[in-house]
Amino acid sequence: MSEENSTGSNLIWAIAMIIIVAIIAGALYYSGFLGGTKKEKIDINISAPSAPNSR
């Protein structure tokens, strides 16, 4: 009887550990620590509009 309880308990702990590791890995991936989000450089050129021609 004790072996059945031990097997069930081990299965529950194994599933719990898989879920915990998946949550931690997802959080690290989402935060960019594991390369989940790549920062892009954006080149912006701003110039003043030319003066209108007065004829």
C-alpha positions as CSV (number, residue, x, y, z in Angstrom):
1,M,0.0,0.0,0.0
2,S,2.8,2.4,0.8
3,E,4.4,1.8,-2.7
4,E,1.2,3.0,-4.4
5,N,1.1,6.2,-2.3
6,S,4.8,6.8,-3.1
7,T,4.3,6.3,-6.8
8,G,1.3,8.7,-6.9
9,S,3.1,11.2,-4.8
10,N,6.2,11.0,-7.1
11,L,4.0,11.5,-10.2
12,I,2.3,14.6,-8.7
13,W,5.7,16.1,-7.7
14,A,7.1,15.3,-11.2
15,I,4.2,17.1,-12.9
16,A,4.4,20.0,-10.5
17,M,8.2,20.4,-11.2
18,I,7.5,20.3,-15.0
19,I,4.9,23.1,-14.6
20,I,7.2,25.2,-12.4
21,V,10.1,24.9,-14.8
22,A,7.9,25.7,-17.7
23,I,6.6,28.9,-16.0
24,I,10.2,30.0,-15.1
25,A,11.4,29.3,-18.6
26,G,8.5,31.2,-20.1
27,A,9.1,34.2,-17.9
28,L,12.8,34.3,-18.8
29,Y,12.0,34.0,-22.5
30,Y,9.3,36.7,-22.3
31,S,11.6,39.1,-20.4
32,G,14.2,38.8,-23.1
33,F,16.8,37.0,-21.0
34,L,16.8,34.0,-23.3
35,G,16.5,36.0,-26.5
36,G,12.7,36.1,-26.7
37,T,12.4,39.8,-27.7
38,K,14.9,41.3,-30.0
39,K,15.4,45.1,-29.8
40,E,15.4,46.8,-33.2
41,K,17.2,50.0,-34.0
42,I,15.0,52.5,-35.7
43,D,16.6,55.3,-37.7
44,I,14.4,58.5,-37.7
45,N,15.3,61.5,-39.7
46,I,13.4,64.6,-38.8
47,S,13.7,67.8,-40.9
48,A,11.9,71.1,-40.8
49,P,9.6,71.8,-43.7
50,S,10.9,74.2,-46.3
51,A,9.5,77.8,-46.4
52,P,6.7,78.4,-48.9
53,N,7.5,80.3,-52.0
54,S,6.1,83.9,-51.9
55,R,5.5,85.1,-55.4
